[in-house]
Amino acid sequence: QVQLVESGGGLVQAGGSLRLSCAASGTASVFNIATMAWYRQAPGKQRRFVAQITSGGSTHYVDSVRGRFTISRDNAKNTVYLQMNSLNAEDTAVYYCYAAIGDRTQWGQGTQVTVSS
């Protein structure tokens, strides 16, 4: 089973940037075929999709972050990233890494991102 560990969260001022990382344990051959994604959950709200990258590198974003966030992956490091620019208060949430491999899915434990206005 793949284990996911997020890092890179923290407190940032509005307009600033952060880069989240999600390191996946397990073999590279497993990670390489996984669709990876980031979700976020703001206080009192449901967990929502943010961005996705397929094994082939195709990306998809929720409208609210398109043009500001960039998802990428480094298969050699079993790691997926989320570069977040022009952050605003509405981006404050716990960010979760997600992996889908065939019919198996896995969540990370989450990392807090707080944007001060």
Long-range contacts (C-beta under 8 A, 24 or more apart in sequence): 1-26, 1-104, 1-106, 2-26, 2-30, 2-31, 2-34, 2-99, 2-101, 2-104, 2-106, 3-106, 4-97, 4-98, 4-99, 4-106, 4-107, 4-108, 4-109, 5-108, 5-109, 6-95, 6-96, 6-97, 6-108, 6-109, 6-110, 6-111, 7-111, 8-111, 9-95, 9-111, 9-112, 9-113, 10-112, 10-113, 10-114, 11-114, 11-115, 11-116, 12-87, 12-113, 12-114, 12-115, 12-116, 13-115, 13-116, 14-87, 14-88, 14-89, 14-115, 14-116, 14-117, 15-86, 15-87, 15-88, 16-87, 16-115, 17-83, 17-84, 17-85, 17-86, 17-87, 18-84, 18-87, 18-113, 19-81, 19-82, 19-83, 19-84, 20-81, 20-82, 20-84, 20-95, 20-97, 20-111, 20-113, 21-79, 21-80, 21-81, 22-79, 22-80, 22-81, 22-82, 22-97, 22-108, 23-77, 23-78, 23-79, 24-78, 24-79, 24-80, 24-99, 25-78, 26-78, 28-75, 28-76, 28-78, 30-101, 31-75, 31-78, 31-99, 32-75, 33-101, 34-99, 34-100, 34-101, 35-99, 35-100, 35-101, 36-71, 36-73, 36-80, 36-97, 36-98, 36-99, 36-100, 37-71, 37-97, 37-98, 37-99, 37-100, 38-71, 38-80, 38-82, 38-95, 38-96, 38-97, 38-98, 39-95, 39-96, 39-98, 40-91, 40-93, 40-94, 40-95, 40-96, 40-113, 41-93, 41-94, 41-96, 41-110, 42-90, 42-92, 42-93, 43-92, 43-93, 45-93, 47-96, 50-82, 50-95, 51-82, 53-80, 64-90, 65-91, 84-113, 87-113, 87-115, 88-115, 88-117, 89-115, 89-116, 89-117, 90-115, 91-115
